[in-house]
């Protein structure tokens, strides 16, 4: 079993944290862009009516 003081464990933990951070940032960016697209479409529909 690993302990908090093992260098390999700390290195792997940092890699996982960085990977999760990047994936959360990427998902946030994608969701935000999709929401902006939906908002633009709704505004265009309102202007036509």
N, C-alpha and C positions, 0 to 999 in steps of 0.2 A: 504494500500500500504506500502511496506517495504521501509525503509531508509537504508543508508549505515552504520549507527551506531548501528543497531540492531544486537545483538550477534547471533541470529538464522540465519539471512540472511548471515552474514559473514561466519558462520560455513558451511552452505549449499553451498555458493560460493566456499569455499576452497575444499569441497568434489567434486564438479563438476570439478574444475580445476585439481585436482589430477586425477580424473577419465579420463578426456580428455587427460592428459599428458601420462597416462599409455596406453590408446588406441592408441595414435599417435605413441608411442615408439613401441608397438607391431606390428602395421601395417608396420612401417619402417623396423623392423627386418624381417618380412615375405617377404616384397617386395625385400629387399636386398638379402635374401637367394635365392629367385626365380631367380633374375637376375644373381646371381653367377652360379646357375644350368644351365641356358640357355647359359651362356658364356662357361662353361665347355663342354656342348654338342656341341657347335659350334666349339670349339677347337678340339674335338675328330673327328668331321666330316671332318675338314680340314686336320688332320693328316692321315686319311684314304684315302683321294683323292690324 
